[in-house]
Amino acid sequence: MIIHLRSNVNKQEASQIAEGIKAFHIISNGKNVLITGSGIKEVPEFISDKVDAFWTFPNDMQLASRNYLSETRKVKIGNVTIGGDSKNTILIGGPCSVESEDQIRNSAQLLVGLGLTTLRGGCYKPRTSPYSFQGLGLDGLKLLAKMRDEFGLNVITEARDATHIQEIIDYTDVIQVGAKAMYDQGILRACAKTNKPVLIKRGFGTTLQELAQAAEFVMSGGNENVILCERGLRTFETGTRFTLDLCGVAWMQEHTNLPVILDPSHAMGYAYGVPSLARACVAMGIDGLLIEAHPDPSVAKSDASQQLNHNQFRDLLDGLKPVAQSVGYKIV
């Protein structure tokens, strides 16, 4: 249940009420909002005179539910707004991993030259093998921040675990919770304490409901700037890396009020299929794309097969623009 308290209830009193009914207390649009477990279906009688409005839910998708907020939430990434009535599809590009200053500067120059706004690059890499490149860590974060300062770009990188989440909050503009970290409550609870946008990738063996509940961990802690990301499921198919769940995207657009970004690079696993998948994604009227692009994918230290070279990335953008226009969106 979500409860909006009356405007004459102050923050201290709201916190005391929340403690009394074992509810989360957040401030949303200037209002005191209480979030209880979904098992509670009635407002406790002793606070009924302090309640302005309330909503009940069949499960623990509450703040993210369109039954609570019918329009898609707006999330601001630097000077770009996605969600709401913005009709923007943000194209986030860059390499899988930050490998060197020359490499990430080359990537930043590409984006600026194309009029794009947001640079991606992994610094703490959650690799399947302990012998694979694990990322540059804090040095990589500092390189991303340097590119932000030099080129005016927003930067996004992935948190591998809770030990370095504060560094990522400090150095980046968007915090990415990766597919392997979607259940990491240390990361999710830390993200709840900042107002920076948080992009949560769906685990490759998780349900849509579980993805929405991961978002609830962040939102119930006070940070409502959450974005969902579909990046492909593990199925019986072995010809591609994963299977991009566009049905799931339609479900998210219908049932959640959060912006949705797609990652066709990780889903496909091979550069040749990324442009076609990206066009299909944009045709759904999505809020953003994550595309991996490297100055020279043949020497990439991680996920070389799925990264576009810079000429391919330019061609991809050219192919996306008319598709976006056809559904009333703009690539930013």
C-alpha positions as CSV (number, residue, x, y, z in Angstrom):
1,M,0.0,0.0,0.0
2,I,1.1,3.6,-0.8
3,I,-0.2,6.3,1.5
4,H,-0.1,10.0,0.8
5,L,-0.3,12.0,4.0
6,R,-2.2,15.3,4.3
7,S,-0.2,18.5,3.7
8,N,-0.5,19.5,7.4
9,V,1.5,16.4,8.5
10,N,5.1,17.5,8.9
11,K,8.2,15.4,8.1
12,Q,8.9,14.5,11.7
13,E,5.4,13.4,12.4
14,A,5.3,11.4,9.1
15,S,8.5,9.6,10.2
16,Q,6.9,8.7,13.5
17,I,3.8,7.3,11.7
18,A,6.0,5.3,9.4
19,E,7.9,3.8,12.3
20,G,4.6,3.0,14.0
21,I,3.2,1.1,11.0
22,K,6.5,-0.3,9.8
23,A,6.4,1.6,6.6
24,F,9.0,3.3,4.4
25,H,8.9,7.1,4.4
26,I,10.0,9.1,1.4
27,I,9.4,12.7,0.2
28,S,8.0,12.6,-3.3
29,N,7.0,15.9,-5.1
30,G,7.0,17.6,-1.8
31,K,4.6,15.1,-0.2
32,N,5.1,12.7,2.7
33,V,4.6,9.3,1.2
34,L,4.5,6.0,3.1
35,I,5.0,2.6,1.5
36,T,4.0,-0.5,3.4
37,G,4.1,-4.2,2.5
38,S,1.6,-5.2,-0.2
39,G,-0.2,-7.4,2.3
40,I,-1.8,-4.4,4.0
41,K,-5.0,-3.5,2.3
42,E,-6.6,-1.0,4.7
43,V,-5.3,2.2,6.2
44,P,-4.7,1.8,9.9
45,E,-7.6,3.5,11.7
46,F,-5.4,5.5,14.1
47,I,-3.9,7.5,11.1
48,S,-7.0,7.7,8.9
49,D,-7.5,11.4,9.7
50,K,-4.0,12.1,8.4
51,V,-4.4,10.4,5.1
52,D,-5.0,12.3,1.9
53,A,-5.1,9.3,-0.6
54,F,-4.0,5.7,-0.7
55,W,-3.4,2.9,-3.2
56,T,-3.4,-0.9,-2.7
57,F,-1.5,-3.4,-4.9
58,P,-1.6,-7.2,-5.5
59,N,2.1,-7.5,-5.2
60,D,5.3,-5.5,-4.3
61,M,5.4,-3.5,-7.5
62,Q,4.1,-0.3,-6.0
63,L,6.0,2.9,-6.7
64,A,6.9,1.6,-10.2
65,S,3.3,0.6,-11.0
66,R,1.2,2.5,-13.5
67,N,-1.7,1.8,-11.1
68,Y,0.0,4.4,-8.8
69,L,1.4,6.8,-11.4
70,S,-0.1,6.4,-14.9
71,E,2.5,8.5,-16.9
72,T,6.1,7.5,-17.4
73,R,8.4,9.1,-14.9
74,K,10.8,11.8,-16.1
75,V,14.4,11.1,-15.5
76,K,17.0,13.8,-16.2
77,I,20.5,12.8,-17.4
78,G,22.5,16.0,-17.6
79,N,20.6,18.3,-20.0
80,V,18.6,15.4,-21.5
81,T,15.2,14.3,-20.2
82,I,13.8,10.9,-20.9
83,G,10.4,9.6,-20.0
84,G,7.3,11.7,-19.5
85,D,6.2,13.4,-22.7
86,S,9.9,14.1,-23.8
87,K,9.8,11.7,-26.7
88,N,13.6,11.4,-26.5
89,T,15.5,8.2,-27.1
90,I,18.9,8.6,-25.6
91,L,21.7,6.8,-27.4
92,I,24.4,5.9,-24.9
93,G,27.6,4.8,-26.7
94,G,31.2,3.8,-25.9
95,P,33.4,0.8,-25.3
96,C,32.6,-2.2,-23.1
97,S,35.6,-1.3,-20.9
98,V,37.7,1.8,-20.3
99,E,41.2,0.6,-21.5
100,S,43.3,3.7,-21.9
101,E,43.0,7.4,-22.1
102,D,43.5,7.5,-25.9
103,Q,40.8,4.9,-26.3
104,I,38.2,6.6,-24.2
105,R,39.0,10.1,-25.6
106,N,38.5,8.7,-29.1
107,S,35.1,7.4,-28.0
108,A,34.2,10.8,-26.4
109,Q,35.2,12.7,-29.6
110,L,33.0,10.3,-31.6
111,L,29.9,11.0,-29.5
112,V,30.4,14.8,-29.4
113,G,30.9,14.9,-33.2
114,L,27.6,13.1,-33.6
115,G,25.7,15.4,-31.2
116,L,25.2,12.7,-28.6
117,T,25.4,13.3,-24.9
118,T,26.3,10.2,-22.9
119,L,29.4,8.1,-22.7
120,R,29.5,4.5,-21.4
121,G,32.5,2.5,-20.3
122,G,33.1,-0.2,-17.8
123,C,35.7,0.3,-15.0
124,Y,34.8,-2.6,-12.7
125,K,34.1,-5.6,-14.9
126,P,32.0,-8.5,-13.6
127,R,33.7,-11.1,-15.7
128,T,32.7,-14.7,-15.8
129,S,36.4,-15.8,-15.7
130,P,38.8,-14.6,-13.1
131,Y,41.5,-14.6,-15.7
132,S,39.8,-12.0,-18.0
133,F,40.4,-8.3,-17.9
134,Q,38.7,-7.0,-14.8
135,G,38.8,-3.3,-15.7
136,L,40.9,-0.3,-14.6
137,G,38.9,0.4,-11.4
138,L,39.2,3.8,-9.9
139,D,41.7,4.8,-12.6
140,G,39.1,4.1,-15.2
141,L,36.5,6.2,-13.3
142,K,38.9,9.1,-13.2
143,L,39.4,8.8,-17.0
144,L,35.6,8.9,-17.5
145,A,35.3,11.9,-15.2
146,K,38.1,13.6,-17.2
147,M,36.2,13.0,-20.5
148,R,33.1,14.5,-18.9
149,D,34.9,17.6,-17.9
150,E,36.8,17.9,-21.2
151,F,33.8,17.2,-23.6
152,G,30.7,18.1,-21.5
153,L,29.4,14.5,-21.7
154,N,27.4,12.6,-19.1
155,V,29.1,9.3,-18.1
156,I,27.7,6.0,-17.0
157,T,29.5,2.9,-15.6
158,E,28.6,-0.4,-14.0
159,A,28.9,-1.3,-10.3
160,R,30.3,-4.8,-9.8
161,D,29.7,-5.0,-6.1
162,A,29.0,-2.8,-3.1
163,T,32.7,-2.2,-2.2
164,H,33.1,0.5,-4.8
165,I,29.6,1.8,-5.2
166,Q,30.4,5.1,-3.5
167,E,33.3,5.7,-6.0
168,I,30.8,5.2,-8.9
169,I,28.3,7.6,-7.3
170,D,31.0,10.2,-6.8
171,Y,32.5,10.0,-10.4
172,T,29.6,9.3,-12.7
173,D,26.3,10.8,-13.7
174,V,24.3,7.5,-14.1
175,I,24.9,4.4,-11.9
176,Q,24.5,1.2,-13.8
177,V,23.4,-1.9,-11.8
178,G,24.5,-4.8,-14.0
179,A,22.6,-8.0,-14.8
180,K,24.9,-10.0,-12.4
181,A,24.3,-7.4,-9.6
182,M,20.6,-6.9,-9.9
183,Y,20.0,-8.7,-6.6
184,D,22.8,-7.0,-4.7
185,Q,21.0,-5.2,-2.0
186,G,24.2,-3.4,-0.9
187,I,24.3,-1.7,-4.3
188,L,20.6,-1.1,-4.5
189,R,20.3,0.4,-1.0
190,A,23.4,2.6,-1.7
191,C,21.7,3.8,-4.9
192,A,18.6,4.7,-2.9
193,K,20.6,7.3,-0.9
194,T,21.5,9.4,-3.9
195,N,19.3,11.2,-6.4
196,K,21.5,10.3,-9.4
197,P,19.8,8.2,-12.1
198,V,20.1,4.5,-11.6
199,L,19.9,2.2,-14.6
200,I,19.0,-1.4,-13.5
201,K,19.7,-4.2,-16.0
202,R,17.5,-7.3,-15.9
203,G,19.3,-10.4,-14.8
204,F,19.5,-12.9,-17.6
205,G,17.5,-15.5,-15.7
206,T,15.0,-13.2,-13.9
207,T,11.4,-12.4,-14.3
208,L,9.9,-9.0,-15.1
209,Q,8.4,-8.8,-11.7
210,E,11.8,-9.4,-10.1
211,L,13.3,-6.6,-12.2
212,A,10.5,-4.2,-11.0
213,Q,11.1,-5.2,-7.4
214,A,14.8,-4.4,-7.7
215,A,13.7,-0.9,-8.8
216,E,11.4,-0.8,-5.7
217,F,14.5,-1.2,-3.4
218,V,15.9,2.0,-4.8
219,M,12.7,3.9,-5.0
220,S,11.5,3.0,-1.5
221,G,14.7,4.4,-0.2
222,G,14.0,7.8,-1.7
223,N,15.5,7.8,-5.1
224,E,12.8,7.8,-7.8
225,N,15.2,8.4,-10.7
226,V,15.2,4.7,-11.8
227,I,15.5,3.4,-15.4
228,L,14.9,-0.3,-16.4
229,C,17.1,-2.0,-18.9
230,E,16.4,-5.1,-20.9
231,R,19.6,-6.8,-22.1
232,G,18.5,-10.3,-23.1
233,L,17.6,-13.5,-21.4
234,R,19.4,-16.9,-21.4
235,T,17.3,-19.4,-23.3
236,F,18.0,-22.7,-25.1
237,E,19.4,-20.8,-28.1
238,T,23.2,-20.8,-28.5
239,G,23.5,-19.1,-31.9
240,T,23.3,-15.7,-30.2
241,R,24.7,-14.6,-26.8
242,F,21.2,-14.1,-25.3
243,T,17.6,-13.6,-26.5
244,L,16.4,-10.0,-26.4
245,D,12.9,-10.0,-24.8
246,L,10.9,-7.4,-26.7
247,C,7.7,-8.9,-25.3
248,G,9.1,-8.0,-21.9
249,V,9.7,-4.5,-23.0
250,A,6.0,-4.2,-24.0
251,W,5.1,-5.5,-20.6
252,M,7.3,-2.9,-18.9
253,Q,5.8,-0.1,-21.0
254,E,2.3,-1.3,-20.1
255,H,2.7,-2.0,-16.4
256,T,5.5,0.1,-15.0
257,N,5.9,3.9,-15.0
258,L,9.7,3.8,-15.4
259,P,11.7,4.7,-18.5
260,V,13.0,1.7,-20.5
261,I,16.4,1.4,-22.1
262,L,17.5,-1.6,-24.3
263,D,21.0,-3.1,-24.7
264,P,21.1,-5.0,-28.1
265,S,24.9,-5.3,-27.9
266,H,24.8,-7.8,-25.0
267,A,21.7,-9.5,-26.3
268,M,23.1,-10.3,-29.7
269,G,26.8,-10.8,-28.7
270,Y,27.9,-10.1,-32.3
271,A,28.3,-6.8,-34.0
272,Y,26.6,-7.8,-37.2
273,G,23.2,-8.1,-35.6
274,V,23.2,-5.0,-33.4
275,P,22.0,-2.4,-35.9
276,S,18.9,-4.4,-36.9
277,L,18.0,-5.1,-33.3
278,A,18.5,-1.4,-32.4
279,R,16.1,-0.4,-35.2
280,A,13.5,-2.8,-33.8
281,C,14.0,-1.4,-30.3
282,V,13.6,2.2,-31.4
283,A,10.4,1.3,-33.3
284,M,8.8,0.4,-30.0
285,G,9.1,4.0,-28.8
286,I,11.8,3.3,-26.1
287,D,13.6,5.8,-23.9
288,G,17.1,4.8,-24.7
289,L,19.7,2.4,-26.2
290,L,23.0,1.2,-24.8
291,I,25.4,0.5,-27.7
292,E,29.0,-0.7,-27.4
293,A,31.4,0.9,-29.8
294,H,35.2,0.7,-29.8
295,P,37.8,2.5,-31.9
296,D,39.3,-0.9,-32.9
297,P,37.2,-3.9,-31.6
298,S,39.8,-6.3,-32.8
299,V,42.0,-5.3,-29.9
300,A,39.3,-4.8,-27.3
301,K,40.0,-6.4,-23.9
302,S,36.4,-7.4,-23.3
303,D,33.4,-8.4,-25.5
304,A,35.3,-7.7,-28.7
305,S,32.8,-9.6,-30.9
306,Q,29.8,-7.4,-30.0
307,Q,31.4,-3.9,-30.3
308,L,30.8,-1.8,-33.3
309,N,33.7,0.2,-34.8
310,H,33.2,3.9,-35.1
311,N,32.1,3.9,-38.7
312,Q,29.6,1.2,-37.9
313,F,28.3,3.3,-35.0
314,R,27.9,6.3,-37.3
315,D,25.9,4.2,-39.8
316,L,23.8,2.8,-36.9
317,L,22.8,6.3,-35.8
318,D,21.9,7.3,-39.4
319,G,19.7,4.2,-39.6
320,L,18.0,4.9,-36.3
321,K,17.0,8.5,-37.0
322,P,14.2,7.8,-39.5
323,V,12.8,5.0,-37.4
324,A,12.7,7.2,-34.4
325,Q,11.0,10.0,-36.4
326,S,8.4,7.5,-37.7
327,V,7.2,6.8,-34.1
328,G,7.5,10.4,-33.0
329,Y,10.8,10.2,-31.1
330,K,14.2,11.9,-31.5
331,I,17.6,10.4,-30.9
332,V,19.6,12.4,-28.5
